[in-house]
Amino acid sequence: MSTTAATSAEFVRLEETYGAHNYHPLDVVISRARGVWVWDVEGNKYLDFLAAYSAMNQGHCHPRIVAALKEQAERLTLTSRAFRNDQLGPLCAELCELTGFSRFLPMNTGAEAVETAIKAARKWAHTVKGVPDDRGEILVFEGNFHGRTTTIVGFSSEEQYRAGFGPFTPGFRLLPYGNAEAVESAITRETVAILVEPIQGENGIVVPPAGYMRRLREVASANRVLLILDEIQSGLGRTGKLFCYEHEGIRPDIVVIGKALGGGCVPVSGILADDEVMGVFKPGDHGSTFGGSPLACAVAHAALRALVEEGMIANSARLGEYFIQRLRAMKSANIKEVRGKGLWIGVELAPEAGGARRFCEALQRQGLLCKETHVNTIRFAPPLVITREEIDWALERIVNVLT
């Protein structure tokens, strides 16, 4: 069918008729975007306050990133890892020089990168630490979200993510988030790693107690256990630092990155680690046909440069503090708590408010796009190129709807 004159209702009908029903999106059909703004097929304009779950930190269709995408797409898109290309090495060097880690292993999606971190940690435990084969255990946390593979949902505490998908991969122990003492008590000789989000995103922007990450670092070091931080959503400027772990002045053993690394154009992910961990991989142990493709690397290079050189991280810190203060100053019986860091904010509603979905739908009608998570929390995460004037524009609508 021709899409030139189709209405939003028709696009929704087609998706509902022919697509799998594994999402419950708002019924806005976006056809173009620029910066923090998007337009639907009827030409209505909206402020994007989700940024594709932090994949659009640099904003929609950032000129620098799109230019890199076009230039590389016309020159070379894929070689597989059977051959080398002229984009992978420079990206690895840039990431390592920027972060201080020795090596980068590229993948595509966030879930693939988490699986890569799990494989790296287990192989390190068996070949370096001396944990017997098939006996290593990774500590994970209630409320976690690390992706959708069967291994990852197997250690989720969210029943819907698990229901009907078993049997699951063993070797994970679920602990309460934010409780460092529980981690210390759970460690045994067979503990391989601690896998944790420095702020839990899907769980509603849950910020752990101050000092929690620092204590996990101390416990991991004392017991020769790897500390793996999933910074897929929290990293690359979202919380006002390049990585969220920098707020507590620690250094993990493995950092998992993704989403904004692709600048909203192509999926790019991977893990950063030093030689002791990354050295466990030998040719044939692990890989990806598209991971490290020249197209992905060229885009990621431009995405990183835009993020760092254009002041987006500082903007997130500055405007995030302002936005959180304004939200916390709101007087509304509907609001239970406002949580967040940088431009990553969760507004948890009171149970009697009737759920977050209806508020997101009301905000959509006023030109602001955001999304509910876990029934009662609205997640606000605009692109990091947003201005204070645009924050104020959004706040007017948020106040109207929530009060």
N, C-alpha and C positions, 0 to 999 in steps of 0.2 A: 504493500500500500504506500501511497505518497504521504509523507509526513509534513509537507509544506503548509497545509491548511488545517491540520488536525488540532483539536482542542485538548486541553488538559484532561477532560473527562474521557476522551477517546484513548489517550495514551494510558490512563489508569486502567481502562477496560481491557486493553490489549495485554498489559502486564499481569492483571489479575486472571485473565483467561489463559494465557500461554506461559506465564512464568511460575516458578516454584514459589510457594507462600512461606518462605523462610525469613521474611522481614515484614515489619509493620511500619512502613514509612508514612510521613505526613503526605497528604495528597497535593503536593506542589510539584509541578513538572518543570524542571529547570532546563532552559535551552541555551543560555549563554551566561558568562560571568566575567568579572574583572575586579581584581583587588579584593575588597570585602563585600562587594555587591554581586547579586545574581538576579536574573530575570527569567520569568516563566514564559511559556509558549504564547501567552496572551499579552506579554509585554509588561506585566506587573513586576515591580522592583522590590527586592528584599535585601536586608542586611544578614549576611551569613554569620551566625553565632555558634557554629559547630566546627567549621573548618575541616569537614570530612574526618572527624575524630582525630584532629591534629595532623592530618596529612597535608593540609594546606597552610602551614605556618607562614609561608612566604606570600600568601594570597593567591587568588585565582589568576591563572594565565600570566604569571609574572613575566614581563618582557624578556628579561635576561635568561630565564630558564627556557621559555618557549623558543627563543633564538637558538640556544644550544641544542635543543631537541630537533629543530628543523635542520640546522647545519649538519648534525651528526646523522640524522635519518637519511639525508641525501648522499652521505659519504660511505657509511658502514654501520649496520645495525647489529649484526650478530656474527660471531665466529665460533661459538661454543668455547669451552675451555680446552678443546683439543689443540687449539692454536692460540698464540698470544695476540693481543691487540694494543693499540697505542693509547688507550684510555684507562685501563685498569691500574697499571703501575702508578701513574700520577694521582689517581684517586686514593689509592692505598697510602701513598706518601702524604698526601694532604690531610687525610683523616688521622694518621698516626702523629704527624707533627702538631696538629691542632689539639689532640687529646692526650698525648704523652704515652700512648700504648704502642707496643712494638709492631703489631701486625693486625690486619683487617681481613676477615673472610667474608666475601660477598654472597648474599642470597637474594631472594626476590621479596617475599612477603614476610610480615612480622612473625607469623607462626613458624615458618621455615627457619627463621633466625633463632627462635626459642628452641626449636628441635636441635639446631646446630649447637647451641650452648649446652643442652642436656647431653648430647653425644660427646662433646669436648670434655665436659666435667667427668663423665663416666670413664672415658678412655684415660684421662689423666689419673683418676683414682686407681684404676687397675694397673696402669703401666708405670706410674710415678710414685703414688702414695702407697701402693701395695695392698689395696682392698681386693679380696678375692673376686674372681669373675662372677657376675650375676648376683652380687651381694650388696652393691652400693645403694645408698639411700639418699635422696634429695629432700630437703625440708622446704615445704611450701606453705601457703597461708590461706586461711579462710577469707573469702571475698576476692580471691585472685582472679585475674583474667589475663591469660597469656596466649590466647588463640583458640582455634577450633579443631585441631587435629584430634584423633582419638586418644593419643597419649596425653595431650594437654587437658582435654575435657575430663579425662579420667581422674585428674587430681583437683578438679574444680569442686567448690562447695555448693555451687548452684545446681540444684537437682535437674532443672530443665536442660542444662547444657549436657548432662550425662544420660538422661532418660532414653533408653532404647539403643544406645550406642556401644554397650559393653560387648565382650569382656575388655577390661582395661589393662594398661601396662602397669605392672607392680613397680615398687621402688620409690614411692613418694609418701611422705608423712605430712599430714595437714595439721597446722598449728594456728593458734589465734594470732591475728595481725596486731602489731603494736606491742606485743609482750616479749621483750628480749629474754626475760628469765625462762620462759617456756622453751625458747630456742636453746639456751644453754643446757637446760635439763634434758632435751631430746637428743643431743649429740652423742653418738657412739663411735666406736672405732671404724664402723662401716659408713659413717656419714660422709658423703661426697661433697655436697654443696648446699648452700642456702640460696634459693631462687625467690626473689622478692621485687615488687614494684615499690619504688621510693614514695610514691603516692598512688593509691589504687584508683584507677580511672573509671572502669566500668562499674565498679562498686559504688560510685557516687562521689568521686573526688575525695576520698578518705585520706586525710593527712595524719600520719602516725605521730606519737608524742615526740617532742624535741629530744634529740640525743639517741633516738631509736636506731637510726642507721649507723651512727658512730659505735654504738654498743654491739650491733651485729658484726661490724668490722673487727672489733676487738675479740669477740667470741670466735669468729671464723679464723682469725690469725692464731689465736691461742691453741686451736685444735687442728690446725692444718686442714681447714675446710675452705673450699672456694666460695667466695661471695659473688653471686651473679645478680646484676641489677638489670631488670627489664625496663629500659628507658624508651621503648617504642613510642609511647604517647607523651611521657613526661620529659623526654629529652629534646635536644635541638631547639632550645630557647623557650619552650612552653611555660616553664615556671620562673623565668627571669634569669636563669643561668643557662649556659650551654647544656649542662646536664643537671638534673635535680640533685644528684648526690653531692654536688659542689656546695650546696647550702650547709652541709655538715662537715665539709673539709676532709672527706674520706676518698679513698681510691679502691674501687672494686677489682676483682680478679678478671671478670668478664662483664662487658657491657653489651647489651642487646639493643640495636638501633634499627629504625625503619621509618615508615610513614613519611615524615617531612623530608627525609633524605632524598625522596624522589620528587620533591617540589610539586606534588599534586599532578605530575605528568605520567610517570611510570612507577611501578612498584620496585623499590630498592631497599634492601635490608642487609643485615650482617651482624657479626660480632667483632668486638675489639678485645684483644688480650695480649699478654706478653708471651715471650718465647716458651716458657715452661709449660704453658697450657697449649698454645697454638702448635707447638712442636710435636704434639701427639699425632697430628694428622699426617699421614703419608699418602702418596699418590694412589688413588683408588678407594681411599677410606670414606670419602664424602664429596659431594659435588652437586652441581646444578647446571643444566644446559644454558639457561638464561642468566644465572647469577654471574655478575661481573661482565655482562655484555657491554660492548662499547657505547651503545645507546644509553643504557642505564647509567654508566659511569660518567658520561658527558653531562647528563642531566643532573646527577648527584653533585658533580663538581660545581656546576652553576648554582645549584640550590644552596650548597654550603657557602659559597662566596656571597650570595645575596643575603643570606641570614646573618653572616658575620660582618660584612662590610657596610651594610645598609642600616645598622643599628637596631635591628629587630629584637634582639635579646634584651637590650636596655629598655626598649619601648615596652616589652612585656613586663619587665620588673616595675617600671614607673606607672604604667596605666593599670596594671594588675592591682597594685596597692590602692590606687585611687578607686577603682571599680569595686573592690571588696569592701572598702570603707563605706562607699555610698550604699551598697546593698545591705550592709549590716546596720546602717542608720535607718533603714526603712521600718516603718511601724505597720506590721500586718500580722493578724492572727493566723494567716495561712503559712507563715514561715516558721519552721522549727530551728534551722541552723544554716549559716552560710560558711562554707569551707573553701579553702583554695590557696594557691600560691601562683604568683604571676597571673597570666591570662588563662587560668585553668580553674574554674570555679564551679562548685556544686551548691545549689540552693535546695536544701531538703525541706519538704513541705510537711506540715502537721498531718497526721493520719486522717483527721476529719476534713481535710481540704478537698478530698475526693480524687486524689491522684494527680500526677504531674502532666499526664497526657492532655487533659482538657486545657491546661494553662499554655502548653506549647501550641495547641491549635488556636487558642485565642491570640497568642503572640504572632502566629503566622498571619492571622487576619489583619494585624496591625503592621505587617511588613518586617517582622523579625523571625528568623528561622533558628530554632534550637531544638533539642530533643530530650525526651525523658530517659532516665535510666533507673532500673529497679523500682518501678512504680511511683515512688514519691519524691524523686530527685530530678531537678532540671539541671542539665549540664550546659555551662556557658564557656565556650572556647573559640573566640573569634580569631581570624588570622592576625598574626603579630604586626601587620602593617596598619592596623586600625589606628585612628586618631582619637584624641580626647573628645572632639566634637561628635564623632560617630558613637563613642561610648555614651555621651550625654543623650544623643538621639535615641539610643537603645534604652537607656535608663528611664526616659519618659514613658516608654511603652511598657517596660517591666513594672514600673510603679502603677500604671493604670490597670494592668492585668492582675497583679498580685495583691493590690490593696483594694 
